[in-house]
Amino acid sequence: MKTHDNFQHTLLMLLVCLLPIFLFFILAVSGFQLSPLFFFLFLAICCFAMFYFMGRMHPQTDSETGRGVDVDQFESQENPGEAIPVPENMAEVFQSLSSQRKDDTIVFEGNLLTDAETAFQKLKESSDRLNVSTFLQEDDAGRTLLIVAKKRTELTNPAPSRPIVNLALFALTFLTTAYAGALHQGINLLKEPEKFAVGLPYAVALMAILGAHELGHYFAAKRHKMQVTLPYFIPVPFALGTFGAFIRLKSPSENRKALFDVGIAGPLAGLALAIPALFIGLQNSQIIPLSQAADMAKGANIGSSIMLTLLAKLSLGDALSYGHSVVFSPLAFAGWLGFFVTALNLLPVGQLDGGHIAHALFGRKNANTVGMVALFSLLLLGLFVWSGLLTWAIIIFFIAGIKSAPPLNDVTGLDGKRVVLGLVAFVILFMILIPLPHSFYESLGINCPYA
């Protein structure tokens, strides 16, 4: 019965998540005149409703007092192998109802006798002395699991990092992005190396945005005492000049708070530079006049993203009444790429930043469901809307997968501030990816190409 109830709550949550998007397209297709203020208010109500149902999926209840597991009896099973030490204070914080052993791991199913955070910290103290790892998890039915396993060597003694590799990749990526930036301006630096400065605005801005994104992860991980590498930049000698950057976490997140903080720090740090880069860069961009409006290949449609529309309106003002397309300056193009990278990372799928955020907010099972829906939606958009998204969907599937890595304590939920911040992150994702409804062009004073 509990599994069935959780499934119903999950479906209801997904419907609430998708409702604003469906309403968005229905209104856009029907040409219904809707105030932007009313639309964003409705979006906020739907998002808050989503978190309300999320909070009811796993209501917290007080565990009844009980006794701990009989370790001696458990280890007398057939082929017990080497004995695995169990935290001596386990009976104080966890009531074991059943147990199962596989190789060097014991899984106890039962009830917590105190709050999850207190229980985890007490178990962790004794586990460190016994050289074992302790995990607090939930299974698909919402039951609490205590997992005791021998510590992995690669987690206790990770391989040392080599900063020279990070520095070399950074320098090489700076060169390839400068080359790409100059090539976008019609200059081939291989033939005209003296014009290297032409590619600098794009290269500096893009590298700063990507670097801020990864350093946001880096410092958040350090704050939670996690072992992490410096950013690795990926240079490519064509297209945008880079495939982005990444860091490697050498130790798991201790709890959902750490998982959330590390996941959201990158997108927020990247946006902190991408927003001013796009705002300032738009002021030096070229607006295509109405006489050339039919030639859409010459510029990007301002209405292709709600976030782009709002920033363009703030930056360009009444100039948008003369045209809806703009040719990005190098700085604006780098800022817009920063937005696109942020949106991809905020997708609630697997090992992406959004996947970690969703896991911290919704729990493992519900986050996996949301991830599958998001990836499937991306595939459909790639097939029927823009083929480029199909490529990204395939890349995300093979790189990020579907499942997010759980923290050691996957039972303790988030505080209210982090829940609100997670809500803001997914609203930002929505506003970057979703185009402006046609009916909003006139109310915002933007020339509508579909009028």
N, C-alpha and C positions, 0 to 999 in steps of 0.2 A: 504493500500500500504506500509506504514512504517513497519507494522508487517511482511509482506512478505519479504521486503528487509532485515530486521534483521534476519529472518530465513535463507535466502540465505547466508548471511555473516557468520552465525553460522555454517552452513554445510561446507562452504569453509574453515573456520578456523579449524574445526575438521579434514577435509581431509589433510590440511597442517600439523597438529599435527601428524597424523597417517602415512603420506607418508614416513618419514624416516624409520619407523618400517617395513612397507611393503617392501620397497626397501632392507632393511637389510636382511630379510629372503629370498627374491627372489635371491639376490646375493649369499647368503650362500648356498642355495639349488643348484643353477646352477654351483657353483664352480668358479665363475668369480673372477679373480685376481684384487683386488682393493687396492690401497694404503690407509693405515689408515689415513694419513693426508688429503687425498681427501674426505674420508668418513666423518670425523669430520667437515671439511669445509662445506660439503653439509648439514650436520645436523644443523650447525650454521645458514646457509642461510635460511633453512626451518623454524627455530625457529624465526628468525627476521621477516620473511614473516608473520608468525602467528601473531606477535604483530602488524604488519602493518595493517592487516585486522581487528584485534581487535580494533585498534584505530579508524577505520572507521565505527564501528557498531553504535556508538552513537555520531555523530559529534555534537560539542557544538555550539549553536547559541545564539545570543543575544536576550533576551526577549524584546518585545515592552512594552512601558509604559502603565499601566492600573490601575484600582482602586481595592481596596481590597474588601473582601466579606462583605455583609451586615449581620452582626452577629445577629442583632435583628430579621430580617426576617427569618433567618435560624432557630433560636431557637423557632419560633412561629409554627413549624411543629406540627403535631399531636403527642401526648404523648411525649413531649420533655424531661420529667424527670428533674433531677437536672441540672442546667445550667453549662456548662463546660467553664471556662475562656479561652478566645482566646488571644494570645499575642497582646498587644496594638500596637506594631510596625509592625504587620504582613503586612499591606497595603504598607509599605515602601519597602518591599523586595519580596513580593509574590503577583501575580495577580491571584485571584481565579476565575475559569470559572464554576465550579460546586462543590457541596459538598454533603456529605452523612454522616448521623449519625447513630451509632449503640452503644447502651448502653452508656458507658462513654468515647466514642471515636468519634472524628470528622475527616473525611477524606476530604481534599480539593484537587481538581485537577486543575492545572493551570500552570502558567509560573513564573519562577524566574525573578526578576527585577534587580538582581545583581549576582555576582558569588556565587556558592553554599556555599562555606566556610564562606564568609562574612554574607550571609543570615542566615545560621545556627547559627552562634555565636550571632547575634543580637536577633534572636528568642529565643535562649537558655537563654539569660540574663533575658528577661522578663518572660519566662516560669518558671524559678526558683522562681521568686517572686510570681507567681500565683499558685505554687505547681502543675504544670502540666509538662508532658514530651512532647517534640517536636521531630518529626522524619521527615527527608527528604528522600523519597524513590522514586523508579521508578517502574511502573507497567510493565507487559509483553510487552506492546506496546511502551515502552520507554517514557511514559508521566510522568511528575514530580508530585509527591504527597506530600502534607504537612499533616502530621497526628498529631493531638493534643489529648492527652489522660491524664487521671488522673494518677499521679505517683503511682507505685506499692509499697506497704509497704516493701516487701522483697528486693527491690532495694534501697530504701532510708534508711532502717534499717536492713541490713543483719544480720543473726545470727553470733555470734562471733565464731572464729576458736578455736580449741583446739590443740595447738602444741604438747601436750603429745601424742595424737593419731598418729600424723605424725612421731614422734620420735620412738614410739613403733613399728610401721609398718616398719620403716627403719631398726631398730635393728633386727626384725624378718626376714626381707627379706635378710639381710646380712648373717644370719645364714643359711637360706635355699639355698642361692646361693653358700655359702662355701661348704655346703653339696653336692650340685649338682656338683660343680667343682671337689671335691675330688672323687665323684662317677664316673665322666668321666675318672679319672685316675685309676679306679679299686679299690678304697678304700672306704669302708663304714664307715663313721665317727660314726655311732651308735655302731659299734663293735670296732672301733679303734679311739676313740676320741683324743688320744694323737697325731694323725697325722693331726690335724686340719689345720696346716699351708699349707698342700698340696692344699687345696681348696682356699687359699687366693688370688693367682694371678688372677684366674677367677673372684672371688667374688669382689675384689677391683676394677678391671678394669670395669666389667659390671655395678657395682653400680655407679662408677664415671661417666660412659657414660650416663646412664639413669638419674642420678642426674643433670649432666650438661644440658641435654636436657630440663628437667623440670624447672631448675633454669633460663635457657634462656627465657622460657615463663614468668616466675615469674618476673624477673627484667624488661623485656620489658613491661609487664602489669603495673608494678609500675611506670615506666617512663611515661606512658600515664595516670597515676593517676586512674587506674582501681583497684577495690577491688578484691583481689585474695588470695587463700589459699596457704600454703606451699605444697610441693609435697606429694602425698600419694603413697607409694610403695605397690605392691601387691605380697605377698609371696605365693609360692606354694611348697609343700614338694616333688616335683618330677620334672622330665624333666629338664628345664633350671633353676629352682629354683625361678622364678618370671614370672609374666605376664606383667611386665613393671611398669610404674608409670604414674600418672596424677595429674593435678592441677585443681581446680575449680575456674572459673571466677564468681564473685558475682555481677559484673556490666557489662553492654554491652560496646562494643567498640564505641567510639564517632564518628569515621570516618573510611574510608577504610585504611588510613595510619596506624592507630592503629591496625586494624584487620590484616593487612599485617605484621606489625612489630612483633606482638605477635605470629602470625602463623609461621613465618620463623625463629625467634630467637632460638627456640628449636632445630630444625634439624641442624642449623649451629653450635650451641654450642655442640651438641652431636657429630657431625662429627669432631670438633676440637680435641676431645679426641679419637674418634674411629679410625681416620686415623693413628696417631702415634702408637696406641695400635696394630693395624693390621700390620703396617710396621715393628715395632720392634719384634712383636710376630712371624712373618713369618721367621725371621732370626734364630729363635730357633725351627722352625717346621721341619718336616721330609718330604723330597721329595721322592716319590715312584719311584724307578728305572723302566726302560723300561721292565725289566723281570717280573715285577709284575703289569704292566699297565692294564692287563685284569681284575685284581681284583679291580674294581672301588669302592667297598664298603669300601676299606681301606682308602680312602681319598677323598677330594673335588677336582673337576676339576677346575684348575686355569682359564680356559676359560669360566666358567659358568657365569661370570660377567665381563663386560668391565672394571669396576673400580677395581675389584680384580686382573684382569690381569695386569693392569698398575702398581698397587702397588707391586704385586709380582715380576714383572720385575725389578722395581727399587730396591726392597729389596734383591732379590735372584740372579739377573743377569743371567749369562750364565748357572747357575745350572739348569735352567728350560729346557735346551736343552736335559737333560737326563731323564726328566719325566714331565708329565703334571698334575699329581695329588700330593696333599700335605696333610699330616696329621697335622692339626692345633695344635699348642701349646695352653695351656689354655689362654694365653694372646691374641694370634691371634684369637682364637675362640670367645672370648669376643668382640674383635674389629669387627669381621665379623658379630656378632649378632647386634652390634651397627649400622652397615651398613644396615642390614636387617630391623631393627626397624625404621631407618630413611626413608628407601624406603617405608615402609608401611604407615608411617605418611605423606609422601609427595604425596601419591596418592590423586588426586584432587577430593575427595569425601566428601560430607557432613561436619561433624564436625571435620574431620581430619585436621592436619596442612595444607596439600595440598589443602583441600577444602576451608579453609579460604584464602589461598594465591590466589587460582583461583577466588574466589568471589571478592577479592580486585582488581584483574587484569581485569577480564572479566565482572563483574557485576553479579547480582543475577541470572537472567534468563540464561545467557550463562554458568555460573558456574554450575548451576543445570543440564544443558544438558551435559556438559563435565563430570560431576560426574556420570550420568547414563551410559554414554559410557564407562567410566573407570571401573565402577563396573561390567557392562556386559562383558567387555573384561576380567576382572579378573575371572569371572565365567567360561568363555570359556576356558581360560588357565588352570583353575582347573579341567575342565572336560577332556581336551584332552592333556595337557602337564604334569602338576604335580598336583596330587590330594590335596596336602597340601594347595595350593592356594584356593581351593574350601572352605576349612574350614575358611581361613582368610576372604574370600569374604562374607561368612555368618556372621562371627563375626562383620566385618566392617558394614554390612547392618544394624544389630540390634543395634550396639553401636553408629555408626557415622551417620546413616541415609543417605539421599540423599541431603538434603538442609543444607546450612550453615546459621548460625544466622546472620542477617543483622546488620550493625552498625547503630547508630542513624542517621548519615548523610551518606546515601548510594548513593549520587550523585557526590560528589567531587572525581575525579580520583586520580591516583598516579603520583608522579613525575618520571622523567626519570631514576633516580638512582634505585628506587624501582622496576621499570619495568625490568631493566637489572638484578637486583638481583633475581627477580622472574623467569626470563628466566634461570639464572644459576641454580636455585633450581630444575627446571624441567629437565634440562640437566643432573644434578646429579642423579635424579630419573631414567632417561633413562639409564645412564651408570651403575647404580647398578643392575637394573633388567634385562637388555638385555645381552645375552651371546655374546662372541666374535665370529665373523664369522670365519669359518674354514680357509678361504683363508688368514686370518691375522696371523695365527700361525707361518707360515714360516717366514714372514717378520719381526716378533717380536722375532724370535729366540727361539720359544717355540715348544717343541715336540708335534706334532699333533696326537691325538689318532685315527683320522679318515683317516689318510694317508694310 
